[in-house]
Amino acid sequence: MYYAFFGLKRPPFRITPDTEFFFEGANRGAVLDALVYAILNGEGIIKVTGEVGSGKTMLCRMLQARLAERVDIVYLGNPSVSPDEIMHAIAFELQLPVARDAKRLEVMHALHDYLLRRHAEGRQVVAFVEESQGMPIATLEEIRLLSNLETDRHKLLQLVLFGQPELDENLSETSIRQLRERITHSFNLAPLAESDIGEYLNFRLRAAGYRGPALFSPKVVAFIARASGGLTRRINLIAEKTLLAAFAANTHTVTIEHARVAVRDSEFNQQPSSQRKARPSRGWTTGAIAIVMMIAAGGAWWLFHQSNSPSPPTPPVPALPRAP
């Protein structure tokens, strides 16, 4: 791919969370430190909200890495768990010997005994609930009941809810006000500001092994900021395809045109056909980056065989598709 072309040792903009690429700027590092403190010293429920692609899962992974030596972690990543299943799901994550057909009260007793043992051993147990905005209200209420498990001085189970802004709407329901009132710490992951995006892009490139001058100029950064809305997942997608477009053009100079190609090639930029307005063609269509990559690969193949053959035939040069 383009990694060697830009002197990279690995992909810099993968959307799969990798803790080695955690960006501590834009207040992310401060939020992580505050969460660690709140988990280790708090007694209530913690809430973390942010838009889709704002970095909640990365933050969750960082917490798991930071706390693994001191805390037992229960990770609940499936939001569509029913109230009758949530206790079993937690028991399963803790590897408790509970039968699948065990009744709710039996599972609750098993959880309580386990939490008491871990507390006596000086261990804390924390449950991370991802995509909690998608959990049924009744399941969230069932989770709240777990926070009632306590000694005279300490909660036996700490809860951290990760969710999109819709989580706040769910918590405004009267039927779940008891859970809302037990939230002692709330954090929000705001989109990155334009001034942070250039730093973010450079950080990811350096973490991937890049050692050259800045690849993304201020103008390109400003364009990416507008197109992405400051959401890190979108930034990663645009940056990845921007470098791919520059590589396909055989240049180390990344331009706004490369970034425009990347944005037009991204799903989040696509609108339903009923809402899409006609716009002038710039000679590129969705999927053009992939086509250019095929052309570049074909050219490389031809050059290789030309250097190893006395008189190779001249291959036809494919043309980029033009939008009507």
Summary of the structure (lengths in Angstrom):
residues: 324
radius of gyration: 25.2
end to end distance: 30.2
largest distance: 87.6
contacts: 933
relative contact order: 0.14
helix: 49%
strand: 10%
